[in-house]
Amino acid sequence: MMEHILLVSKKHMNKNGLNIWLSYNGLRTKMRQNFVNKVREKDLELKKNEKEVAAKYEGLRKENNEEKKRLDDERRKMDEEFALIKKRKEEVEKALAEQANGQNTKSKKR
């Protein structure tokens, strides 16, 4: 509707008024184009930053997974060592108990 009014007004304008209107219209078009260009530049910048952040995230995720795997392997080895130590402790306690029983039976025989 505004453009219709401007068109109607354009018909009734003198040459000077028409030049002002055309100048205003050209300025408005330039401003709009500048705005569109800035939005496009900002969009490209944001997409670039998004890719950088995604790459950094993937690197950190991979590093975290590797560290988790390393720690799981280390925990598994420690669990195995603990089981061996526990088994050895039980064997030693059993041998000491048998040795104590053997000495008790010798003492009773005398």
N, C-alpha and C positions, 0 to 999 in steps of 0.2 A: 504494500500500500504506500509506503514511504517513497519507493522508487517511482510509483505512479504519480505521486504529488510532485516529485522532482522532475519527471518528464513533462508534466503539465506546466510546471513553473519554467522549465527550460524553453518551452515554446514562446513564453511571454517575456523572456529575458532579453535585455539589450546585449550588445556584443561584449561589453565589459563584464556584465553579470555572468554571461556564458563562460568567459575565460576564467572567472573566479570559480565557478562551479566545476569546470573541467580540471582546474588546478587542484581543487579540494578532492575531487573524485580520484585523480591520479595519486595524490598524497595518501588517500585512504587505501588505495590498491597497493601502493608501496609498503605502507605500514602492515597491511595484512600479509603481504608476501614476506616481509622481514620476520613477522611473528611465526609464520609457517616454517621458514628456514631455521629459526631458533629452536622451534619444537623438534624439527627433524634432527638437528645437531644434538640436541639434548637426548633424544631417543637413541641415536647411534652411540653416544657416550654411555648411556645407561646399559645398553646391550653389551658394549665392550666390558664395562665393569661387572656385569652379570656373568659373562664368560670367565673373567678372571676369578671371581668369587667361586664359581662352580669348579674351576680347575683346582683352586686352593683347597676347597672342601674335599674333592676327590683324593687329592694328595694326602690330606690329613686322615681321611677315612682309611685309605690303604695303609698308611703308617700305623694307625691305631690297630687295624686288623693284624698286621704283622707282629706288633708288640704283644697283642693278646695271644696270638698263637705261640710266640716265644715263651710267654709267661705260663701258658697252659702246659707246654712241654717241660718247662722247668719244674712246675708243680707236680707233674706226673712222675718225673725222675725222683723228686724228693719223697713222694708217697712210696715209691718202690724201695728207696733206701730206708725209709722208716719201717716198712714191712720187714725188710731183711734184718734190721737192727732188733726189732721186736722178736722175730723168730730166733735170732742168735741169743737174745736175752733169755727166752724161754728154755732153749737148749742148755744154757749155762746153769740156770736155776734148777733144771731137772737133774743135770749132772751133779750139782752140789747137794741136792736132796738125796740122790742115790749114794753119793760118797758119805754123807752124814748117816744114812741108814746102814751102810756097810760098817762104819766105825761103831755104831751103836750095837750092831749084832756081834762084833768082835769083842766089845767090852762086856757084853752079857755072857759070852762063852767063857771068859776067863774066870 
